[in-house]
Amino acid sequence: MTDGETNVTVPRAETVEDLTAERAYELLADKRAKGPAPKRTRKTATKKTTTKKTAAKKTTAKKTATKKAATKKDS
C-alpha cells in the first residue's frame, strides 16, 4: 500500500478488504515516523588460507605404437 511516497506492507493479521482508510493512514504515519530503513552492509567473506598440496606427478608409461605392415593382396 502506498500514498505515492511511502510504501507500507499490510500486516498478516489484516486483509486489504478489511483495511479502513483511518487504519491505512495510521500505518503510513507509523512508517514515516520510523524513518528510512538502514542500508544493508555486506560482510566481507574471510578468505581461508589453504596450503596447496603439491600433487604427486604420475608417470605414465608411454605405449610404443606398433605399425601394422600394409599387406598387398594379389588377386
N, C-alpha and C positions, 0 to 999 in steps of 0.2 A: 504494500500500500504506500502511496506517495502523495505528497502535496505539491509536487513539482520540484522540490528542493531536497526534502528529507525523505529517505526511504525507511519504512518500518515493516518488519515481518509480523504477520498475525500470529499471536500465541497459539499453541496447540490446543489449549483448553477452549478457545473460541473459534467460531466459524465465521467466514466472511458474511454469510447471510444474517447471522445474529448480531453482527457488529453494528452499533449505533454511531451516529455522527459524533456525538459527545465523547464516546469511548475512543473513537479514532483520533479526535483532537487531543485527548489525553495521552495516547500512545505516541503521537507525533511530538507533543510538548516534552514528554519524558526523554525521548530520543534526542531532541535538540539540547536538553539540559545536560545530558551526558557528555556531549561534545564529540569531536571526531574520534574514531577508533584509532588506537595506536598502530603505527606501521609495524608490520612484521619484519623482524630481522632474521636473516638466515644464519644459522650456526655453521661455522666453517667446520668441515669434517676434518678430524685429526687424522693425518696420514700415519699409517702404521709403518714403522721401519722394519722392513723384511730383509733378511740376509739372503742373497741369492746363492743357491747351491749350484756348484758347477756340475753339470750333468756329465756323467762318465761317457766318454766317447765310445761308441760301439764300433768295433772294427768288423766290417762285413767282408766276408771272403768274396773276392771277385771270381765270377764264373768265367772260365775261358770259353769263348764261343767256338764251337766246332762247326766248321762249314762242311756241309754235305757236298760231295763232288757231284756235279751235274753229269748225269749219265745220259748218253745219247742212245736211243734205241734204233737199231737198224731194222727197218721193216722190209 
